[in-house]
């Protein structure tokens, strides 16, 4: 388990954000992906998509 957040492009599906969150938190990547999809669809909508893209962009640089 790593405390810093970095993208995990090797295990990632789109940008590696969920895989990076999984690595930094120690939670299974499948659970992180399911939570991200459910939050985006049910609660956040376009804000969730923007947050995902922003996390990918900020962690890259």
Secondary structure, DSSP 8 states (H G I E B T S, - for coil): --SS----TTT-SSSSHHHHHHHHH---HHHHHHHHHHIIIIIITHHHHHHHHHHHHHHH-
